[in-house]
């Protein structure tokens, strides 16, 4: 099912996404990583502006306030950042890595990450901070590796591959990016995107700033007032992101059950929802609130019972009532029934598709989740 490959809009989106990510990559070569990371809020601002135009979503007054606060914060961050940036050479990077402060930082983050990985499967479903803290730690190293590679690209391209440090940095870059995607997807499966996105942005930015300050001495020559201004600018971007992402589902008429409701076992919807159906069209009788019967119910009854038994909330699924069963990539429910190969490997075709999408645009995808670019139907037991 590759009909979407013939869509001009799809190719235009992929092309623009690649250009944006290349621009973000190049920015690390010309500015401190502690400045580039907070400016990631620009992508979220762009989504808020484009969503009403392209997807006919409602633009709220709260969105406008959030945009203004985030823009002011970004400007304050840039004004109070370093005016010059030293180009990093392979020799300079080796020296920075071998410094005592970075060794302490590395040991601390490894120990912290190991503890969080241990806790992820045990209490990760109770709070999003566990998995998102892992995303932040791995993201911090991704930023440091990206900064090094992009800076070395300013020298002769072939010459950088004559240094062993280049291959070490590439391994760190790819490895931490994969782990970011893994734990971000896990958090999004268990918690609301309106809760995950702002938390992830704040933790990721803080991690990137701390890592860059330790390895690249971003604040070495900054006086007290400059540092205070930079700190205030970061806080403003955080507040702006909160305004943009908060109360979005409630304003669209969706319900958000709290922890108390979950523990009491109250039913917020009469429909049992399978997370594997995140991209599948909903049957008309489901939308009318009637019970679903037949083969589909029998097939997924065991899954729903297991989900209730383990106490893991099914937070939301994306529903598109207007989508036909012949839509490319969906093709009714038959594709889901026939993904036995993926199931034998412990994954579903839907989760695999979601993982690839996240890998293509780990930044843009996270922001689009926060904006609710699909219809979110809250169904939690």
VEXGU-185295 format. One record per residue (C-alpha): x, y, z; residue in one letter. Coordinates in nm, 4 decimals. Each point is the difference from the previous one (the first is absolute). Layout:
// residues N
@px=X; py=Y; pz=Z; resn=A
...
//
This chain:
// residues 381
@px=0.0000; py=0.0000; pz=0.0000; resn=X
@px=0.2172; py=0.2837; pz=-0.1294; resn=X
@px=-0.2583; py=0.2278; pz=-0.1607; resn=X
@px=0.1147; py=0.2857; pz=0.2227; resn=X
@px=0.3297; py=0.0000; pz=-0.1934; resn=X
@px=-0.1923; py=0.1500; pz=-0.2915; resn=X
@px=-0.1199; py=0.2909; pz=0.2133; resn=X
@px=0.1655; py=0.3315; pz=-0.0838; resn=X
@px=-0.0889; py=0.1366; pz=0.3418; resn=X
@px=0.1745; py=-0.2945; pz=0.1701; resn=X
@px=0.3202; py=0.0509; pz=-0.1995; resn=X
@px=-0.0127; py=0.3746; pz=0.0599; resn=X
@px=-0.0261; py=-0.0660; pz=0.3734; resn=X
@px=0.2927; py=-0.2429; pz=-0.0032; resn=X
@px=0.2114; py=0.2443; pz=-0.2021; resn=X
@px=-0.0736; py=0.2931; pz=0.2316; resn=X
@px=0.0601; py=-0.2181; pz=0.3059; resn=X
@px=0.3439; py=-0.1016; pz=-0.1294; resn=X
@px=0.0916; py=0.3617; pz=-0.0694; resn=X
@px=-0.1100; py=0.0993; pz=0.3502; resn=X
@px=0.1999; py=-0.2747; pz=0.1686; resn=X
@px=0.3086; py=0.0838; pz=-0.2070; resn=X
@px=-0.0346; py=0.3626; pz=0.1047; resn=X
@px=-0.0306; py=-0.1039; pz=0.3633; resn=X
@px=0.3106; py=-0.2185; pz=-0.0389; resn=X
@px=0.2010; py=0.2817; pz=-0.1568; resn=X
@px=-0.1038; py=0.2438; pz=0.2733; resn=X
@px=0.2098; py=-0.1925; pz=0.2515; resn=X
@px=0.3137; py=0.0836; pz=-0.1994; resn=X
@px=-0.0537; py=0.3756; pz=0.0326; resn=X
@px=-0.1638; py=0.0442; pz=0.3411; resn=X
@px=0.0353; py=-0.1496; pz=0.3479; resn=X
@px=-0.2110; py=-0.3109; pz=0.0595; resn=X
@px=-0.1446; py=0.1669; pz=0.3102; resn=X
@px=-0.1549; py=0.2621; pz=-0.2309; resn=X
@px=-0.1188; py=-0.2283; pz=-0.2817; resn=X
@px=-0.1855; py=-0.2380; pz=0.2360; resn=X
@px=-0.2414; py=0.2581; pz=0.1500; resn=X
@px=-0.0689; py=0.1372; pz=-0.3483; resn=X
@px=-0.1636; py=-0.3327; pz=-0.0822; resn=X
@px=-0.3186; py=0.1699; pz=0.1155; resn=X
@px=-0.0108; py=0.1688; pz=-0.3420; resn=X
@px=-0.1148; py=-0.3303; pz=-0.1540; resn=X
@px=-0.2893; py=-0.0170; pz=0.2438; resn=X
@px=-0.0963; py=0.3596; pz=-0.0739; resn=X
@px=-0.0015; py=-0.0781; pz=-0.3724; resn=X
@px=-0.2303; py=-0.2986; pz=0.0576; resn=X
@px=-0.2443; py=0.2141; pz=0.1970; resn=X
@px=-0.0151; py=0.2523; pz=-0.2839; resn=X
@px=-0.0224; py=-0.2505; pz=-0.2855; resn=X
@px=-0.2494; py=-0.2402; pz=0.1589; resn=X
@px=-0.2994; py=0.2389; pz=-0.0270; resn=X
@px=0.0958; py=0.0878; pz=-0.3581; resn=X
@px=0.0655; py=-0.3488; pz=-0.1349; resn=X
@px=-0.2077; py=-0.2215; pz=0.2297; resn=X
@px=-0.2797; py=0.2449; pz=0.0870; resn=X
@px=0.0661; py=-0.0307; pz=0.3727; resn=X
@px=-0.1279; py=0.2648; pz=0.2370; resn=X
@px=0.2522; py=0.2666; pz=0.0969; resn=X
@px=-0.0437; py=0.0900; pz=0.3672; resn=X
@px=0.0803; py=0.3224; pz=0.1837; resn=X
@px=0.2159; py=-0.2148; pz=0.2258; resn=X
@px=0.2046; py=-0.1012; pz=-0.3047; resn=X
@px=0.0649; py=0.3640; pz=-0.0860; resn=X
@px=0.1130; py=0.0737; pz=0.3556; resn=X
@px=0.2288; py=-0.3032; pz=-0.0064; resn=X
@px=0.1510; py=0.1022; pz=-0.3343; resn=X
@px=0.0746; py=0.3522; pz=0.1218; resn=X
@px=0.1588; py=-0.1235; pz=0.3239; resn=X
@px=0.2085; py=-0.2608; pz=-0.1840; resn=X
@px=0.1220; py=0.2557; pz=-0.2556; resn=X
@px=0.0980; py=0.2435; pz=0.2744; resn=X
@px=0.1843; py=-0.2817; pz=0.1785; resn=X
@px=0.1858; py=-0.1004; pz=-0.3170; resn=X
@px=0.1078; py=0.3594; pz=-0.0632; resn=X
@px=0.1217; py=0.0377; pz=0.3602; resn=X
@px=0.1985; py=-0.3257; pz=-0.0295; resn=X
@px=0.1731; py=0.1162; pz=-0.3190; resn=X
@px=0.0768; py=0.3481; pz=0.1388; resn=X
@px=0.1656; py=-0.1447; pz=0.3100; resn=X
@px=0.1966; py=-0.2767; pz=-0.1729; resn=X
@px=0.3647; py=0.0065; pz=-0.1075; resn=X
@px=0.0671; py=0.2237; pz=-0.2981; resn=X
@px=0.2757; py=-0.2216; pz=-0.1412; resn=X
@px=0.0450; py=-0.3734; pz=-0.0368; resn=X
@px=0.3327; py=-0.1842; pz=-0.0103; resn=X
@px=0.0270; py=-0.2686; pz=-0.2693; resn=X
@px=0.0672; py=-0.3403; pz=0.1498; resn=X
@px=0.2824; py=-0.2144; pz=-0.1342; resn=X
@px=0.0394; py=-0.3748; pz=0.0680; resn=X
@px=0.2915; py=0.0781; pz=0.2317; resn=X
@px=-0.2032; py=0.2549; pz=0.1968; resn=X
@px=-0.2888; py=-0.2458; pz=0.0393; resn=X
@px=0.2356; py=-0.2697; pz=0.1343; resn=X
@px=0.1388; py=0.2444; pz=0.2550; resn=X
@px=-0.3505; py=0.1035; pz=0.1099; resn=X
@px=-0.1137; py=-0.3618; pz=0.0386; resn=X
@px=0.2999; py=-0.0864; pz=0.2195; resn=X
@px=-0.0598; py=0.2879; pz=0.2401; resn=X
@px=-0.0992; py=-0.0965; pz=0.3550; resn=X
@px=-0.3308; py=0.1889; pz=-0.0042; resn=X
@px=-0.1246; py=-0.1866; pz=-0.3069; resn=X
@px=0.1083; py=-0.3362; pz=0.1420; resn=X
@px=-0.2033; py=0.0770; pz=0.3131; resn=X
@px=-0.2933; py=0.1075; pz=-0.2179; resn=X
@px=0.0259; py=-0.3212; pz=-0.2053; resn=X
@px=0.0105; py=-0.2296; pz=0.3056; resn=X
@px=-0.2917; py=0.1853; pz=0.1616; resn=X
@px=-0.2212; py=-0.0209; pz=-0.3071; resn=X
@px=0.0830; py=-0.3680; pz=-0.0611; resn=X
@px=-0.0919; py=-0.0914; pz=0.3587; resn=X
@px=-0.3159; py=0.2107; pz=-0.0136; resn=X
@px=-0.1017; py=-0.1491; pz=-0.3360; resn=X
@px=0.0608; py=-0.3552; pz=0.1262; resn=X
@px=-0.2282; py=0.0604; pz=0.2989; resn=X
@px=-0.2707; py=0.1507; pz=-0.2224; resn=X
@px=0.0173; py=-0.2948; pz=-0.2429; resn=X
@px=-0.0479; py=-0.2339; pz=0.2955; resn=X
@px=-0.2995; py=0.2034; pz=0.1189; resn=X
@px=-0.1524; py=0.0469; pz=-0.3455; resn=X
@px=-0.1783; py=-0.3373; pz=-0.0132; resn=X
@px=-0.0963; py=0.0164; pz=0.3671; resn=X
@px=-0.1373; py=0.3473; pz=0.0621; resn=X
@px=0.0256; py=0.1557; pz=-0.3450; resn=X
@px=-0.3763; py=-0.0349; pz=-0.0503; resn=X
@px=-0.0681; py=0.2070; pz=0.3137; resn=X
@px=0.1961; py=0.3133; pz=-0.0938; resn=X
@px=0.1333; py=0.1270; pz=-0.3296; resn=X
@px=0.3118; py=0.1457; pz=0.1652; resn=X
@px=0.1780; py=-0.3373; pz=-0.0037; resn=X
@px=-0.0023; py=-0.0568; pz=-0.3761; resn=X
@px=0.0263; py=0.3701; pz=-0.0864; resn=X
@px=0.3028; py=0.0385; pz=0.2271; resn=X
@px=0.1633; py=-0.2775; pz=-0.2042; resn=X
@px=-0.0954; py=0.1849; pz=-0.3195; resn=X
@px=0.1616; py=0.3146; pz=0.1427; resn=X
@px=0.3236; py=-0.1762; pz=0.0982; resn=X
@px=0.0391; py=-0.1701; pz=-0.3368; resn=X
@px=-0.1060; py=0.3213; pz=-0.1736; resn=X
@px=0.2712; py=0.1925; pz=0.1793; resn=X
@px=0.2648; py=-0.2333; pz=-0.1408; resn=X
@px=-0.1613; py=0.0183; pz=-0.3434; resn=X
@px=0.0358; py=0.3785; pz=0.0115; resn=X
@px=0.3646; py=-0.0222; pz=0.1104; resn=X
@px=0.0803; py=-0.2466; pz=-0.2800; resn=X
@px=-0.1883; py=0.2087; pz=-0.2561; resn=X
@px=0.1921; py=0.3090; pz=0.1066; resn=X
@px=0.3326; py=-0.1802; pz=-0.0433; resn=X
@px=-0.0824; py=-0.1486; pz=-0.3411; resn=X
@px=-0.1475; py=0.3202; pz=-0.1419; resn=X
@px=0.2978; py=0.2003; pz=0.1233; resn=X
@px=0.2508; py=-0.2462; pz=-0.1512; resn=X
@px=-0.1843; py=0.0191; pz=-0.3314; resn=X
@px=0.1308; py=0.3561; pz=-0.0345; resn=X
@px=0.3419; py=-0.1546; pz=-0.0645; resn=X
@px=0.0695; py=-0.2194; pz=-0.3004; resn=X
@px=-0.2694; py=-0.2664; pz=-0.0181; resn=X
@px=0.2326; py=-0.2937; pz=-0.0726; resn=X
@px=0.2575; py=0.1127; pz=0.2559; resn=X
@px=-0.2385; py=-0.0405; pz=0.2942; resn=X
@px=-0.0249; py=-0.3754; pz=-0.0671; resn=X
@px=0.3730; py=-0.0425; pz=0.0560; resn=X
@px=-0.0597; py=0.0549; pz=0.3731; resn=X
@px=-0.1291; py=-0.2835; pz=0.2221; resn=X
@px=-0.2032; py=0.2491; pz=0.2046; resn=X
@px=-0.2291; py=0.0495; pz=-0.3012; resn=X
@px=-0.1189; py=-0.3617; pz=0.0060; resn=X
@px=-0.0495; py=0.0063; pz=0.3771; resn=X
@px=-0.2173; py=0.3117; pz=-0.0295; resn=X
@px=-0.2035; py=-0.1511; pz=-0.2856; resn=X
@px=-0.0701; py=-0.3103; pz=0.2113; resn=X
@px=-0.1127; py=0.2183; pz=0.2917; resn=X
@px=-0.2152; py=0.2104; pz=-0.2336; resn=X
@px=-0.1848; py=-0.2942; pz=-0.1547; resn=X
@px=-0.0271; py=-0.2056; pz=0.3187; resn=X
@px=-0.1430; py=0.2777; pz=0.2154; resn=X
@px=-0.2415; py=0.1023; pz=-0.2770; resn=X
@px=-0.1431; py=-0.3537; pz=-0.0098; resn=X
@px=-0.0449; py=-0.0104; pz=0.3780; resn=X
@px=-0.1686; py=0.3401; pz=-0.0094; resn=X
@px=-0.2575; py=-0.1303; pz=-0.2466; resn=X
@px=-0.0559; py=-0.3167; pz=0.2030; resn=X
@px=-0.0776; py=0.1688; pz=0.3298; resn=X
@px=-0.1877; py=0.2926; pz=-0.1543; resn=X
@px=-0.2322; py=-0.2442; pz=-0.1781; resn=X
@px=-0.0437; py=-0.1898; pz=0.3261; resn=X
@px=-0.1003; py=0.3175; pz=0.1831; resn=X
@px=-0.2434; py=0.0989; pz=-0.2749; resn=X
@px=-0.1659; py=-0.3427; pz=0.0161; resn=X
@px=-0.0659; py=0.0336; pz=0.3727; resn=X
@px=-0.0703; py=0.3710; pz=0.0526; resn=X
@px=-0.1735; py=0.2900; pz=-0.1685; resn=X
@px=0.2061; py=0.1789; pz=-0.2623; resn=X
@px=-0.1027; py=0.3306; pz=0.1607; resn=X
@px=0.1780; py=-0.1233; pz=0.3129; resn=X
@px=0.2970; py=-0.1621; pz=-0.1739; resn=X
@px=0.0986; py=0.2737; pz=-0.2466; resn=X
@px=0.0556; py=0.2974; pz=0.2344; resn=X
@px=0.1695; py=-0.2239; pz=0.2591; resn=X
@px=0.2278; py=-0.1482; pz=-0.2649; resn=X
@px=0.0885; py=0.3433; pz=-0.1398; resn=X
@px=0.0941; py=0.1400; pz=0.3412; resn=X
@px=0.2050; py=-0.3033; pz=0.1090; resn=X
@px=0.1719; py=-0.0311; pz=-0.3390; resn=X
@px=0.0945; py=0.3699; pz=-0.0065; resn=X
@px=0.1359; py=-0.0094; pz=0.3560; resn=X
@px=0.2045; py=-0.3122; pz=-0.0781; resn=X
@px=0.1424; py=0.1526; pz=-0.3188; resn=X
@px=0.0935; py=0.3234; pz=0.1785; resn=X
@px=0.1724; py=-0.1796; pz=0.2886; resn=X
@px=0.1890; py=-0.2375; pz=-0.2311; resn=X
@px=0.1134; py=0.2804; pz=-0.2268; resn=X
@px=0.1095; py=0.2111; pz=0.2960; resn=X
@px=0.2098; py=-0.2876; pz=0.1354; resn=X
@px=0.1606; py=-0.1164; pz=-0.3256; resn=X
@px=0.0202; py=0.3213; pz=-0.2028; resn=X
@px=0.0211; py=0.2644; pz=0.2785; resn=X
@px=-0.2917; py=0.1986; pz=-0.1411; resn=X
@px=-0.0271; py=0.2203; pz=0.3116; resn=X
@px=0.3704; py=0.0360; pz=0.0781; resn=X
@px=0.0247; py=0.3667; pz=-0.1044; resn=X
@px=-0.3580; py=0.1008; pz=0.0906; resn=X
@px=-0.0556; py=0.2508; pz=0.2796; resn=X
@px=-0.2756; py=-0.0207; pz=0.2593; resn=X
@px=-0.2481; py=0.2234; pz=-0.1847; resn=X
@px=0.0468; py=-0.1799; pz=-0.3294; resn=X
@px=-0.0542; py=-0.3339; pz=0.1691; resn=X
@px=-0.3095; py=0.1304; pz=0.1808; resn=X
@px=-0.1428; py=0.1312; pz=-0.3272; resn=X
@px=0.0682; py=-0.3343; pz=-0.1688; resn=X
@px=-0.1714; py=-0.1848; pz=0.2857; resn=X
@px=-0.3056; py=0.2270; pz=-0.0165; resn=X
@px=-0.0185; py=-0.0473; pz=-0.3781; resn=X
@px=-0.0053; py=-0.3782; pz=0.0418; resn=X
@px=-0.2764; py=0.0262; pz=0.2610; resn=X
@px=-0.2070; py=0.2118; pz=-0.2370; resn=X
@px=0.0314; py=-0.2590; pz=-0.2771; resn=X
@px=-0.1115; py=-0.2686; pz=0.2461; resn=X
@px=-0.3023; py=0.2068; pz=0.1026; resn=X
@px=-0.0839; py=0.0640; pz=-0.3663; resn=X
@px=0.0094; py=-0.3726; pz=-0.0781; resn=X
@px=-0.2273; py=-0.0667; pz=0.2984; resn=X
@px=-0.2565; py=0.2521; pz=-0.1211; resn=X
@px=0.0034; py=-0.1463; pz=-0.3509; resn=X
@px=-0.0387; py=-0.3637; pz=0.1053; resn=X
@px=-0.2156; py=0.0177; pz=0.3136; resn=X
@px=-0.3798; py=-0.0422; pz=-0.0010; resn=X
@px=0.0028; py=-0.0750; pz=-0.3696; resn=X
@px=-0.2052; py=-0.3180; pz=0.0155; resn=X
@px=-0.2473; py=0.1445; pz=0.2509; resn=X
@px=-0.0634; py=0.2955; pz=-0.2296; resn=X
@px=-0.0886; py=-0.2413; pz=-0.2787; resn=X
@px=-0.2506; py=-0.1852; pz=0.2168; resn=X
@px=0.2138; py=-0.2961; pz=0.1029; resn=X
@px=0.0179; py=-0.1332; pz=0.3523; resn=X
@px=0.3140; py=-0.0459; pz=0.2086; resn=X
@px=-0.0379; py=-0.2480; pz=0.2843; resn=X
@px=0.2151; py=0.0611; pz=0.3021; resn=X
@px=0.1927; py=-0.2490; pz=0.2115; resn=X
@px=-0.2846; py=-0.0257; pz=0.2491; resn=X
@px=-0.2408; py=-0.1073; pz=-0.2686; resn=X
@px=0.2416; py=-0.2643; pz=-0.1204; resn=X
@px=0.0522; py=-0.1486; pz=0.3426; resn=X
@px=-0.3686; py=-0.0171; pz=0.0708; resn=X
@px=-0.0591; py=-0.1962; pz=-0.3181; resn=X
@px=-0.2603; py=0.2392; pz=-0.1397; resn=X
@px=-0.0867; py=-0.0405; pz=-0.3644; resn=X
@px=0.0433; py=0.3137; pz=-0.2055; resn=X
@px=-0.1171; py=-0.1585; pz=-0.3230; resn=X
@px=-0.2230; py=-0.2918; pz=-0.0893; resn=X
@px=0.2359; py=-0.1069; pz=-0.2796; resn=X
@px=0.2945; py=-0.2286; pz=0.0666; resn=X
@px=0.2896; py=0.1506; pz=-0.1895; resn=X
@px=0.2974; py=-0.1924; pz=-0.1305; resn=X
@px=0.3145; py=0.2170; pz=-0.0366; resn=X
@px=0.0918; py=-0.2108; pz=-0.3042; resn=X
@px=-0.2841; py=0.1771; pz=-0.1819; resn=X
@px=0.1664; py=0.3396; pz=0.0281; resn=X
@px=-0.0101; py=0.0596; pz=-0.3734; resn=X
@px=-0.3064; py=-0.2025; pz=-0.0907; resn=X
@px=-0.3406; py=0.1458; pz=-0.0878; resn=X
@px=-0.2728; py=-0.0395; pz=0.2596; resn=X
@px=-0.3100; py=-0.1967; pz=-0.0884; resn=X
@px=-0.3223; py=0.2045; pz=-0.0248; resn=X
@px=-0.1705; py=-0.1920; pz=0.2786; resn=X
@px=0.2898; py=0.0797; pz=0.2304; resn=X
@px=-0.0454; py=0.3696; pz=-0.0624; resn=X
@px=-0.3676; py=-0.0338; pz=0.0904; resn=X
@px=0.0956; py=-0.1550; pz=0.3333; resn=X
@px=-0.1283; py=-0.3484; pz=-0.0735; resn=X
@px=0.1887; py=-0.3151; pz=0.0893; resn=X
@px=0.2356; py=-0.1502; pz=-0.2515; resn=X
@px=-0.0647; py=-0.3606; pz=-0.0893; resn=X
@px=0.1363; py=-0.2702; pz=-0.2230; resn=X
@px=0.3437; py=-0.1138; pz=-0.0872; resn=X
@px=0.1739; py=0.3251; pz=0.0939; resn=X
@px=-0.1315; py=-0.0068; pz=0.3571; resn=X
@px=0.0887; py=-0.3671; pz=0.0447; resn=X
@px=0.3488; py=0.0611; pz=-0.1346; resn=X
@px=0.0803; py=0.2829; pz=0.2386; resn=X
@px=-0.1932; py=-0.0987; pz=0.3110; resn=X
@px=0.3035; py=-0.1758; pz=0.1473; resn=X
@px=0.2152; py=0.3058; pz=-0.0605; resn=X
@px=-0.2462; py=0.2293; pz=0.1762; resn=X
@px=-0.0256; py=-0.2351; pz=0.2971; resn=X
@px=0.3767; py=-0.0103; pz=0.0314; resn=X
@px=0.0171; py=0.3787; pz=-0.0116; resn=X
@px=-0.2549; py=0.0321; pz=0.2809; resn=X
@px=0.1730; py=-0.2680; pz=0.2066; resn=X
@px=0.3381; py=0.1690; pz=-0.0185; resn=X
@px=-0.1485; py=0.3389; pz=0.0850; resn=X
@px=0.1643; py=0.1705; pz=-0.2970; resn=X
@px=-0.2313; py=0.2771; pz=-0.1257; resn=X
@px=-0.0864; py=0.0174; pz=-0.3679; resn=X
@px=0.0408; py=0.3738; pz=-0.0251; resn=X
@px=-0.1244; py=0.0835; pz=-0.3457; resn=X
@px=-0.0285; py=-0.1070; pz=-0.3581; resn=X
@px=-0.0183; py=0.2006; pz=-0.3152; resn=X
@px=-0.3333; py=-0.0267; pz=-0.1745; resn=X
@px=-0.0961; py=0.1257; pz=-0.3413; resn=X
@px=-0.3721; py=-0.0635; pz=-0.0529; resn=X
@px=0.0061; py=0.1414; pz=-0.3510; resn=X
@px=0.2778; py=-0.2340; pz=-0.1183; resn=X
@px=-0.1122; py=-0.2819; pz=-0.2287; resn=X
@px=0.1200; py=-0.3547; pz=0.0496; resn=X
@px=0.1689; py=0.0165; pz=-0.3392; resn=X
@px=0.2267; py=0.2819; pz=0.1125; resn=X
@px=0.3684; py=-0.0747; pz=-0.0794; resn=X
@px=0.1900; py=-0.1484; pz=0.2918; resn=X
@px=-0.3268; py=-0.0885; pz=0.1774; resn=X
@px=-0.1915; py=-0.2304; pz=-0.2361; resn=X
@px=-0.2537; py=-0.1027; pz=0.2599; resn=X
@px=0.0934; py=-0.2370; pz=0.2779; resn=X
@px=0.1404; py=-0.2756; pz=-0.2168; resn=X
@px=0.3541; py=0.1387; pz=0.0106; resn=X
@px=-0.0070; py=-0.0146; pz=0.3773; resn=X
@px=-0.1211; py=-0.3598; pz=0.0031; resn=X
@px=0.2721; py=-0.1097; pz=-0.2391; resn=X
@px=0.3049; py=0.1488; pz=0.1705; resn=X
@px=0.0932; py=-0.3330; pz=0.1570; resn=X
@px=0.3622; py=0.0404; pz=-0.0993; resn=X
@px=0.0305; py=0.3216; pz=0.1989; resn=X
@px=-0.1888; py=-0.1478; pz=0.2949; resn=X
@px=0.2401; py=-0.2963; pz=0.0091; resn=X
@px=0.2785; py=0.2544; pz=0.0499; resn=X
@px=-0.1864; py=0.1652; pz=0.2860; resn=X
@px=-0.1121; py=0.3097; pz=-0.1912; resn=X
@px=-0.3021; py=0.1018; pz=-0.2031; resn=X
@px=-0.0076; py=0.1546; pz=-0.3446; resn=X
@px=-0.1565; py=0.3104; pz=0.1523; resn=X
@px=0.2727; py=0.0431; pz=0.2614; resn=X
@px=0.2644; py=-0.0585; pz=-0.2656; resn=X
@px=-0.1550; py=0.2695; pz=-0.2185; resn=X
@px=-0.0103; py=0.2380; pz=0.2956; resn=X
@px=0.3649; py=-0.0682; pz=0.0754; resn=X
@px=0.1049; py=0.0755; pz=-0.3565; resn=X
@px=-0.1989; py=0.3221; pz=0.0050; resn=X
@px=0.1699; py=0.1061; pz=0.3208; resn=X
@px=0.3402; py=-0.0839; pz=-0.1458; resn=X
@px=-0.0681; py=0.2154; pz=-0.3059; resn=X
@px=-0.0888; py=0.3030; pz=0.2037; resn=X
@px=0.0605; py=-0.0432; pz=0.3691; resn=X
@px=-0.0451; py=0.3704; pz=0.0629; resn=X
@px=-0.2879; py=0.0863; pz=-0.2290; resn=X
@px=-0.1976; py=-0.3103; pz=0.0922; resn=X
@px=0.0172; py=0.0789; pz=0.3676; resn=X
@px=-0.1321; py=0.3502; pz=-0.0592; resn=X
@px=-0.2806; py=-0.1223; pz=-0.2235; resn=X
@px=-0.1143; py=-0.2366; pz=0.2766; resn=X
@px=-0.0258; py=0.2973; pz=0.2345; resn=X
@px=-0.2209; py=0.1864; pz=-0.2410; resn=X
@px=-0.2482; py=-0.2836; pz=-0.0284; resn=X
@px=0.0327; py=-0.0202; pz=-0.3775; resn=X
@px=-0.2275; py=-0.3015; pz=0.0077; resn=X
@px=-0.3292; py=-0.0466; pz=0.1790; resn=X
@px=0.0817; py=-0.1258; pz=0.3477; resn=X
@px=-0.2683; py=-0.2134; pz=0.1561; resn=X
@px=0.0681; py=-0.0598; pz=0.3699; resn=X
@px=-0.1019; py=-0.3480; pz=0.1076; resn=X
@px=0.1477; py=-0.1096; pz=0.3330; resn=X
@px=-0.1056; py=-0.2682; pz=0.2392; resn=X
//
